[in-house]
Amino acid sequence: MINLHAMYQRAIYLLAVTSLIASCQESKEERKNYELVASGEFIKLPVDETTPNVSMGLTTYEHYLLNVNMRNNSLQLYDLEESQLIKKIKFEMEGPDGVGDILGVYFHNLDSIFLFSQVLPQIVLTDTSGKVKQVIKYTQPDGYATAFVHNSYYLSPPLLIDGKLRVKTHLPGNYLNMTEEKLSQAAIGLEIDLKTAKVNPLNVKYPAGYLESGLKFFETSIVFAKEQITYSITGSHNLYQADDAGNMREISVKSNLMDETMPSLSTAPERNEIITYMLGGARYESLLYDTYRQVYYRIGYPEAQVTSEQDLRALREAPGPFVIQVFDKTLKLISEKRFEAGKYLTSNLFITKEGLYLSINHMDNPVNEEDTMQFEKIALEEL
């Protein structure tokens, strides 16, 4: 005869054991520690006499790197596996093949490279040949600036989904006159239909309450994805994530290495106060997503000691100490590290399958070379 009571007890026991094992495994996962480590592994890329060794913008596709040279409105294409310059791509600013001034680039693939101007409401589609394949002229919605794509600061790489390009935008006008009510109702980005040139603001807004503690710079760094948009904003420790419908969640990710209170400006700031705030105040800058390791990196700057004009001039050339935070795909903070001033440039970085690379062409770094762009791999290692 089958003993149902015994079978029941055994099933309950197995379920309990399975749950305990799963719980232990989950606890073990939660206990994992990670550390950012300067690997001592470098990439060196040659530059010519017309190209500075500190880039005006970098962007990657697979093992290729595009360098934006605003000085002569050109791009340089590098093969990172071979550390070689493959091609120089020069563009005319005016005329039948003119593309305007190049501010930023979206490197979708080798056949689709999108160029963005600082002023012109247009997107130029080209490829590695440099031939202009298409010019998409659009009208930005009322109350918004043109698409803003920059490959050095507050990185926000566009994303092409089903023929529509998602891009970052700005609010026009003087940010010193911004109000909490207006900011909280504004979209952080636009969606541009590349076939019809129709433009719509995204449903994703600036966080409510951001300016309640005082006037702050409200530059964003955005990671666009198909299912959701994740972004960081200059003067907030938090991260923000929203879906296409605009449903937003605010994630508290307080850093142990950043200032507890983020600074704000007075109601009528003078020039020196603004410059000191912008260059020396505690702030967050670029947020990046590493598809290879499925983690986010965020760059933060603790408050710098500014006592003279000389200090400000130095910060204009290169930043002081900075922090890199690492978040898992659920936006849980899993690691952070402080880097002292004088070695790395956070405005020149990129991600490959090997890791995160930071420029070592800091003006105070003794290994800085004028004829090469140099990068060191910063590895994320499990302890």
Disulfide bonds with the S-S distance in Angstrom:
none
